[in-house]
């Protein structure tokens, strides 16, 4: 990865449910992560998500990070238009064919990893 988010540094103190780790670590899944190191939601949520990816043994080459900047009050960053990203953090999970399987946008009733694992199980 040429571009990284400091908020994607794993929070080592995070306990990860083994079922969640198994779902995230499934063969062929790749992740695209949009966030901003300036964004309170991102700094709160992404370190725990990064820890879940670590627990799932997801290789770094399966995680693409897209830093989002705030320019004149507007969020701007690579891939935002292409993937329809408006809010951060946004995490999109793809299968080996490049098809979108699940998407987390900004907030949910649970953490990013648990939300995505649930969406993958339901899909």
MDAnalysis code that builds the backbone (N, CA, C; Angstrom):
import MDAnalysis as mda
import numpy as np

u = mda.Universe.empty(369, n_residues=123, atom_resindex=np.repeat(np.arange(123), 3), trajectory=True)
u.add_TopologyAttr("name", ["N", "CA", "C"] * 123)
u.add_TopologyAttr("resid", np.arange(1, 124))
u.add_TopologyAttr("resname", ["UNK", "UNK", "UNK", "UNK", "UNK", "UNK", "UNK", "UNK", "UNK", "UNK", "UNK", "UNK", "UNK", "UNK", "UNK", "UNK", "UNK", "UNK", "UNK", "UNK", "UNK", "UNK", "UNK", "UNK", "UNK", "UNK", "UNK", "UNK", "UNK", "UNK", "UNK", "UNK", "UNK", "UNK", "UNK", "UNK", "UNK", "UNK", "UNK", "UNK", "UNK", "UNK", "UNK", "UNK", "UNK", "UNK", "UNK", "UNK", "UNK", "UNK", "UNK", "UNK", "UNK", "UNK", "UNK", "UNK", "UNK", "UNK", "UNK", "UNK", "UNK", "UNK", "UNK", "UNK", "UNK", "UNK", "UNK", "UNK", "UNK", "UNK", "UNK", "UNK", "UNK", "UNK", "UNK", "UNK", "UNK", "UNK", "UNK", "UNK", "UNK", "UNK", "UNK", "UNK", "UNK", "UNK", "UNK", "UNK", "UNK", "UNK", "UNK", "UNK", "UNK", "UNK", "UNK", "UNK", "UNK", "UNK", "UNK", "UNK", "UNK", "UNK", "UNK", "UNK", "UNK", "UNK", "UNK", "UNK", "UNK", "UNK", "UNK", "UNK", "UNK", "UNK", "UNK", "UNK", "UNK", "UNK", "UNK", "UNK", "UNK", "UNK", "UNK"])
u.atoms.positions = np.array([
    [0.838, -1.185, 0.000],
    [0.000, 0.000, 0.000],
    [0.878, 1.242, 0.000],
    [0.600, 2.128, -0.888],
    [1.390, 3.335, -0.928],
    [0.823, 4.396, -0.001],
    [-0.467, 4.356, 0.237],
    [-1.105, 5.353, 1.073],
    [-1.753, 4.666, 2.266],
    [-1.522, 5.228, 3.447],
    [-2.110, 4.617, 4.635],
    [-2.729, 5.681, 5.532],
    [-3.583, 5.207, 6.398],
    [-4.222, 6.037, 7.408],
    [-3.623, 5.665, 8.757],
    [-3.223, 6.649, 9.545],
    [-2.707, 6.304, 10.873],
    [-3.813, 5.716, 11.743],
    [-5.067, 6.030, 11.424],
    [-6.182, 5.460, 12.180],
    [-6.370, 3.979, 11.896],
    [-5.669, 3.447, 10.885],
    [-5.737, 2.016, 10.602],
    [-4.614, 1.255, 11.311],
    [-3.946, 1.905, 12.260],
    [-3.001, 1.191, 13.121],
    [-3.841, 0.421, 14.132],
    [-3.619, -0.873, 14.221],
    [-4.449, -1.734, 15.055],
    [-4.365, -1.376, 16.531],
    [-5.504, -1.391, 17.180],
    [-5.605, -1.219, 18.627],
    [-5.341, -2.576, 19.268],
    [-4.144, -2.739, 19.809],
    [-3.714, -4.044, 20.319],
    [-4.559, -4.534, 21.495],
    [-5.251, -3.648, 22.169],
    [-6.027, -4.038, 23.334],
    [-7.437, -4.505, 23.010],
    [-7.726, -4.748, 21.750],
    [-9.076, -5.091, 21.327],
    [-9.290, -6.598, 21.331],
    [-10.368, -7.048, 21.980],
    [-10.751, -8.459, 21.932],
    [-11.654, -8.670, 20.722],
    [-11.311, -9.648, 19.912],
    [-12.058, -9.903, 18.680],
    [-12.764, -11.252, 18.782],
    [-14.052, -11.247, 18.495],
    [-14.841, -12.474, 18.473],
    [-14.272, -13.399, 17.396],
    [-13.985, -14.650, 17.719],
    [-13.411, -15.577, 16.729],
    [-14.298, -15.769, 15.496],
    [-15.618, -15.725, 15.655],
    [-16.515, -15.861, 14.511],
    [-16.403, -14.662, 13.577],
    [-16.234, -13.474, 14.164],
    [-16.049, -12.255, 13.368],
    [-14.732, -12.349, 12.605],
    [-13.671, -12.745, 13.286],
    [-12.362, -12.884, 12.636],
    [-12.435, -13.897, 11.499],
    [-13.122, -15.001, 11.714],
    [-13.245, -16.025, 10.674],
    [-13.976, -15.474, 9.450],
    [-15.033, -14.708, 9.666],
    [-15.794, -14.136, 8.555],
    [-14.940, -13.134, 7.769],
    [-14.215, -12.278, 8.484],
    [-13.401, -11.263, 7.815],
    [-12.214, -11.876, 7.093],
    [-11.721, -13.000, 7.593],
    [-10.548, -13.629, 7.018],
    [-10.841, -14.619, 5.908],
    [-12.093, -14.709, 5.499],
    [-12.476, -15.675, 4.461],
    [-11.632, -15.479, 3.205],
    [-11.340, -16.582, 2.568],
    [-10.515, -16.602, 1.363],
    [-11.064, -15.663, 0.290],
    [-10.185, -14.852, -0.292],
    [-10.545, -14.032, -1.438],
    [-11.143, -12.676, -1.140],
    [-11.485, -12.391, 0.118],
    [-12.074, -11.094, 0.424],
    [-11.007, -10.006, 0.383],
    [-11.394, -8.853, -0.161],
    [-10.532, -7.676, -0.116],
    [-11.334, -6.516, 0.462],
    [-10.609, -5.522, 0.973],
    [-11.231, -4.405, 1.680],
    [-10.739, -3.086, 1.125],
    [-11.661, -2.154, 0.947],
    [-11.331, -0.772, 0.626],
    [-11.844, 0.060, 1.796],
    [-10.954, 0.880, 2.369],
    [-11.267, 1.642, 3.577],
    [-11.039, 3.129, 3.317],
    [-12.101, 3.920, 3.475],
    [-11.994, 5.376, 3.391],
    [-12.108, 5.941, 4.799],
    [-11.200, 6.850, 5.113],
    [-11.241, 7.492, 6.424],
    [-10.352, 8.715, 6.432],
    [-10.453, 9.462, 7.504],
    [-9.609, 10.634, 7.679],
    [-9.026, 10.629, 9.077],
    [-7.737, 10.874, 9.161],
    [-7.096, 10.910, 10.471],
    [-7.603, 12.090, 11.306],
    [-8.291, 13.033, 10.697],
    [-8.869, 14.200, 11.357],
    [-10.307, 13.927, 11.831],
    [-10.875, 12.813, 11.401],
    [-12.296, 12.510, 11.621],
    [-12.508, 11.774, 12.948],
    [-13.315, 12.319, 13.865],
    [-13.543, 11.652, 15.153],
    [-14.127, 10.244, 15.021],
    [-15.087, 10.030, 14.111],
    [-15.654, 8.686, 13.923],
    [-14.579, 7.703, 13.479],
    [-13.699, 8.165, 12.583],
    [-12.636, 7.292, 12.071],
    [-11.628, 6.945, 13.163],
    [-11.203, 7.945, 13.921],
    [-10.200, 7.685, 14.960],
    [-10.768, 6.803, 16.060],
    [-12.075, 6.819, 16.231],
    [-12.716, 5.961, 17.228],
    [-12.896, 4.539, 16.716],
    [-13.258, 4.370, 15.445],
    [-13.676, 3.065, 14.937],
    [-12.616, 2.283, 14.171],
    [-11.762, 2.970, 13.418],
    [-10.843, 2.258, 12.538],
    [-9.744, 1.464, 13.258],
    [-9.190, 1.940, 14.378],
    [-8.177, 1.110, 15.052],
    [-8.718, -0.259, 15.483],
    [-9.948, -0.302, 15.954],
    [-10.567, -1.569, 16.350],
    [-10.801, -2.450, 15.119],
    [-11.218, -1.851, 14.003],
    [-11.405, -2.612, 12.775],
    [-10.074, -3.177, 12.285],
    [-9.024, -2.368, 12.357],
    [-7.694, -2.835, 11.958],
    [-7.254, -4.012, 12.829],
    [-7.566, -3.959, 14.117],
    [-7.234, -5.069, 15.018],
    [-7.996, -6.330, 14.614],
    [-9.239, -6.158, 14.188],
    [-10.034, -7.314, 13.748],
    [-9.435, -7.913, 12.478],
    [-8.982, -7.076, 11.561],
    [-8.342, -7.587, 10.343],
    [-7.052, -8.323, 10.691],
    [-6.303, -7.791, 11.666],
    [-5.086, -8.477, 12.133],
    [-5.444, -9.839, 12.719],
    [-6.476, -9.866, 13.562],
    [-6.896, -11.119, 14.194],
    [-7.357, -12.130, 13.145],
    [-7.887, -11.624, 12.032],
    [-8.366, -12.480, 10.955],
    [-7.240, -12.881, 9.998],
    [-6.034, -12.404, 10.267],
    [-4.863, -12.672, 9.414],
    [-5.082, -12.210, 7.972],
    [-5.748, -11.070, 7.828],
    [-5.949, -10.495, 6.496],
    [-4.643, -9.796, 6.104],
    [-4.054, -10.233, 5.012],
    [-2.778, -9.673, 4.555],
    [-2.959, -8.221, 4.126],
    [-1.915, -7.432, 4.321],
    [-1.957, -6.012, 3.985],
    [-2.296, -5.768, 2.518],
    [-1.908, -6.690, 1.630],
    [-2.195, -6.482, 0.211],
    [-3.667, -6.714, -0.137],
    [-4.460, -7.121, 0.854],
    [-5.909, -7.284, 0.650],
    [-6.696, -6.104, 1.229],
    [-5.962, -5.089, 1.742],
    [-6.588, -3.918, 2.351],
    [-6.067, -2.670, 1.650],
    [-6.962, -1.947, 0.996],
    [-6.580, -0.707, 0.331],
    [-7.155, 0.454, 1.130],
    [-6.279, 1.396, 1.483],
    [-6.687, 2.532, 2.301],
    [-6.743, 3.799, 1.453],
    [-7.798, 4.578, 1.653],
    [-8.010, 5.807, 0.905],
    [-8.162, 6.976, 1.885],
    [-7.107, 7.749, 2.107],
    [-7.215, 8.898, 3.001],
    [-8.115, 9.983, 2.418],
    [-9.016, 10.470, 3.243],
    [-9.949, 11.518, 2.852],
    [-9.512, 12.805, 3.553],
    [-9.459, 13.872, 2.788],
    [-9.109, 15.188, 3.321],
    [-10.352, 16.064, 3.337],
    [-10.310, 17.091, 4.155],
    [-11.385, 18.070, 4.165],
    [-10.845, 19.321, 3.473],
    [-11.460, 19.685, 2.341],
    [-11.032, 20.835, 1.568],
    [-12.224, 21.774, 1.425],
    [-12.077, 22.977, 1.971],
    [-13.170, 23.953, 1.946],
    [-14.470, 23.364, 2.473],
    [-14.367, 22.562, 3.534],
    [-15.537, 21.979, 4.182],
    [-16.081, 20.736, 3.495],
    [-15.493, 20.343, 2.369],
    [-15.947, 19.175, 1.618],
    [-14.946, 18.039, 1.756],
    [-15.457, 16.817, 1.867],
    [-14.584, 15.641, 1.912],
    [-14.126, 15.308, 0.490],
    [-12.811, 15.104, 0.338],
    [-12.255, 14.757, -0.956],
    [-11.219, 13.667, -0.782],
    [-11.214, 12.722, -1.711],
    [-10.226, 11.664, -1.657],
    [-10.352, 10.737, -2.842],
    [-9.346, 9.918, -3.045],
    [-9.354, 9.004, -4.180],
    [-10.481, 7.976, -4.080],
    [-11.103, 7.708, -5.216],
    [-12.115, 6.667, -5.294],
    [-13.473, 7.012, -4.721],
    [-13.621, 8.200, -4.142],
    [-14.900, 8.527, -3.502],
    [-16.046, 8.575, -4.507],
    [-15.825, 9.216, -5.644],
    [-16.876, 9.287, -6.663],
    [-17.126, 7.916, -7.275],
    [-16.058, 7.223, -7.603],
    [-16.158, 5.917, -8.252],
    [-16.975, 4.926, -7.426],
    [-16.793, 4.967, -6.087],
    [-17.474, 4.005, -5.212],
    [-18.652, 4.614, -4.446],
    [-19.003, 5.854, -4.746],
    [-20.156, 6.479, -4.109],
    [-19.978, 6.706, -2.616],
    [-18.784, 7.083, -2.214],
    [-18.489, 7.313, -0.799],
    [-18.808, 8.769, -0.449],
    [-19.684, 8.954, 0.530],
    [-20.035, 10.299, 0.993],
    [-19.636, 10.523, 2.438],
    [-19.708, 9.480, 3.257],
    [-19.452, 9.599, 4.687],
    [-18.294, 8.682, 5.062],
    [-17.581, 9.090, 6.106],
    [-16.468, 8.255, 6.568],
    [-16.620, 7.977, 8.050],
    [-16.114, 6.835, 8.519],
    [-15.458, 5.825, 7.709],
    [-16.443, 5.061, 6.830],
    [-15.938, 4.662, 5.668],
    [-16.650, 3.723, 4.798],
    [-15.710, 2.560, 4.530],
    [-16.223, 1.347, 4.665],
    [-15.455, 0.142, 4.365],
    [-16.308, -0.711, 3.424],
    [-15.709, -1.087, 2.297],
    [-16.402, -1.941, 1.338],
    [-15.633, -3.252, 1.230],
    [-16.380, -4.359, 1.269],
    [-15.800, -5.697, 1.148],
    [-16.128, -6.240, -0.235],
    [-15.100, -6.778, -0.904],
    [-15.261, -7.337, -2.238],
    [-14.870, -8.804, -2.229],
    [-15.480, -9.573, -3.149],
    [-15.085, -10.971, -3.311],
    [-13.936, -11.043, -4.316],
    [-13.480, -12.240, -4.602],
    [-12.358, -12.435, -5.506],
    [-12.613, -11.983, -6.931],
    [-13.877, -11.833, -7.292],
    [-14.248, -11.379, -8.636],
    [-14.367, -9.857, -8.708],
    [-14.228, -9.193, -7.559],
    [-14.353, -7.742, -7.527],
    [-15.767, -7.246, -7.321],
    [-16.679, -8.161, -6.946],
    [-18.065, -7.764, -6.678],
    [-18.209, -7.321, -5.223],
    [-18.966, -6.240, -5.002],
    [-19.197, -5.746, -3.648],
    [-20.100, -6.708, -2.889],
    [-19.650, -7.104, -1.699],
    [-20.421, -8.020, -0.853],
    [-21.069, -7.323, 0.335],
    [-20.396, -6.299, 0.871],
    [-20.903, -5.618, 2.065],
    [-20.288, -4.227, 2.133],
    [-21.018, -3.322, 2.808],
    [-20.548, -1.947, 2.947],
    [-20.943, -1.414, 4.314],
    [-19.961, -0.844, 5.003],
    [-20.194, -0.138, 6.262],
    [-20.034, 1.346, 5.969],
    [-21.010, 2.155, 6.401],
    [-20.941, 3.591, 6.176],
    [-21.133, 4.338, 7.490],
    [-20.104, 5.019, 7.937],
    [-20.077, 5.970, 9.057],
    [-20.388, 5.378, 10.426],
    [-21.555, 4.808, 10.618],
    [-21.898, 4.263, 11.935],
    [-22.984, 3.206, 11.782],
    [-23.094, 2.370, 12.789],
    [-24.116, 1.316, 12.786],
    [-24.418, 0.969, 14.232],
    [-25.217, -0.060, 14.419],
    [-25.587, -0.466, 15.772],
    [-24.483, -1.258, 16.465],
    [-23.359, -1.477, 15.772],
    [-22.247, -2.222, 16.341],
    [-20.957, -1.759, 15.666],
    [-19.835, -2.363, 16.038],
    [-18.554, -1.962, 15.456],
    [-18.450, -2.424, 14.003],
    [-17.478, -1.872, 13.286],
    [-17.331, -2.148, 11.854],
    [-17.164, -3.640, 11.586],
    [-16.256, -4.291, 12.311],
    [-15.960, -5.705, 12.050],
    [-17.191, -6.580, 12.259],
    [-17.901, -6.376, 13.362],
    [-19.085, -7.175, 13.656],
    [-20.170, -6.919, 12.610],
    [-20.346, -5.658, 12.244],
    [-21.340, -5.302, 11.231],
    [-21.041, -6.006, 9.913],
    [-19.789, -5.920, 9.451],
    [-19.432, -6.536, 8.173],
    [-19.545, -8.057, 8.231],
    [-19.135, -8.657, 9.345],
    [-19.250, -10.121, 9.489],
    [-20.709, -10.534, 9.388],
    [-21.599, -9.784, 10.015],
    [-23.041, -10.066, 9.957],
    [-23.570, -9.916, 8.524],
    [-23.139, -8.850, 7.838],
    [-23.578, -8.634, 6.464],
    [-23.078, -9.759, 5.544],
    [-21.843, -10.197, 5.752],
    [-21.289, -11.279, 4.930],
    [-22.035, -12.577, 5.174],
    [-22.412, -12.836, 6.429],
    [-23.152, -14.061, 6.768],
    [-24.549, -14.036, 6.165],
    [-25.168, -12.846, 6.140],
    [-26.508, -12.707, 5.592],
    [-26.532, -12.739, 4.075],
    [-25.373, -12.404, 3.464],
    [-25.297, -12.298, 2.006],
    [-25.267, -13.615, 1.368],
])
